[in-house]
């Protein structure tokens, strides 16, 4: 079983699915609005995967929903992505801690 934080480059660029998972986990980056690296990461994946369609922005633990939503807005503004949905849930286990609050936003990118 793999955990998301163990995966170095969480993206899929296949025939049927093209997606990237962006982890908003470094509190200092998110809290200080150092958000450009997140967009640079998406752009780098997009260069390798021209048909990239979806972004899943996930956060858990100390990154609050409000701050993650601000990051989602920034990513949308910079990439032209549109919101599909967002969910608050409880991660069964996150970095060894059970029942951790978590957030995921699903975004759809415009065609290149």
Steps between C-alpha positions, in 0.01 A plus 500: 500500500637843404436833666476822303783662696727209391445575130753744355311608186127419534366527148347272243531562127337204333271437209182526705600703806713810534522653845738650752473508878633816662573463870460820701690366794777742583336737743765770461445513121123509526480734799745748346323486162808356328272346241692550176690167543166316493417657163853433374456134594171482307663671200792253509261204499300661222813523284546124534129422476345731241153353550496554878138549596457491877672638807424360844623735771518320832587610850486339839593579854613852580408659167155644558215479254491880472867523405470206258206673335712812450765283335230348276392851396861591420550182292174566314600858423846398374402189301150580380369189677137473603372355828310175480454417866658511842471262791584507867566155637683316773815319391517164678874540550725795415869492594423250774213705642152348482184691405669810359284774342570523128389695194502429126405726211451369147582743220474462123758663277409667171640338185859605417 
